[in-house]
């Protein structure tokens, strides 16, 4: 496999160095995202990256982020149900929905980030990430492979954080009305 | 069915009646609430005058707690409207509304920490940012309830059910709400403490004209002591 970074540069013909979709065994439409914003492809090209970079990045970041999102959402919903007796008295004392539940949101966010932070804590010491190992075995300079891996790890953590925050805010909006009421019946209605 | 009468005139006819002619602090118009396709109560037309003491009675499952929750704005009615100080509840900013209409739940919960930390907690809310905690207000209340001054330093995890009710009541009273919605506030108290709590609330109510409460109670003797009027919700058919 050709190192895509060494390939594409502005004004340089990169056709011989970039990995071409046709050279892989997977169907072309699975490897490319032709409908994506052309700006993304241009950025990838300028950064010297393969045009499949958005697709692979999405896969690399979305799956680990999903773990964090699921954990955080589960924790938030569970806490709201168990601590309803704590949240509603705060509302009764004049708290806004945010004031009544922000500690639960914070705790859920922390739970959602545990997998990413744990994975970062042991990476390279206990576990050897697959991409980095693969690159080293393929002959890439180890220092460069490690730098790539760090970028990937930070991307995963950022995606997990962003995804968790967005999902928690959506859950918050769904479970509290504009009149600062806790709408737990929406959860039980879904179960029915 | 909803019955309403004044204490001492128990023979007044059933049906919802208008209480007084003067200004009302709380009013409901054709209020109704359904649970699982049946009306728990409906066409509830209440007019609560400022300064009145109302006892809410009814058999288990008649929707007393639900009514208090609707009046506190924690739940929406399925029909009708609630007016507080001549303003539709929907037009109020709810945190502001709830600083004036305070609901005390039957089993209050507390955050970890001391009782005093929990009394201070509401001052962190934006709606109360211009208010300040005054520990001296609690001293006469604690004396009246025969609780030691160490009560404020007790950890909430160590409180009994009755002590929790008292601590929650004092936390609410420090803000002097216009309308108190008390959901069996003495259910975990022995008779002596319960009477002391009633005295405290009666004193608090008399201090400033216009302080009002709706008190849910199953105890008819207590109802006589703490209520001038009785609102009875009928059994759900």
Interface residues (C-beta under 8 A of the other chain):
Chain A: X83 X85 X86 X88 X89 X90 X91 X92 X93 X94 X95 X96 X99 X179 X180 X181 X182
Chain B: X72 X73 X74 X75 X76 X90 X94 X95 X96 X98 X99 X102 X103 X104 X105 X107 X108 X109 X110 X111 X121 X122 X124 X125 X126 X127 X128 X168 X171 X172 X175
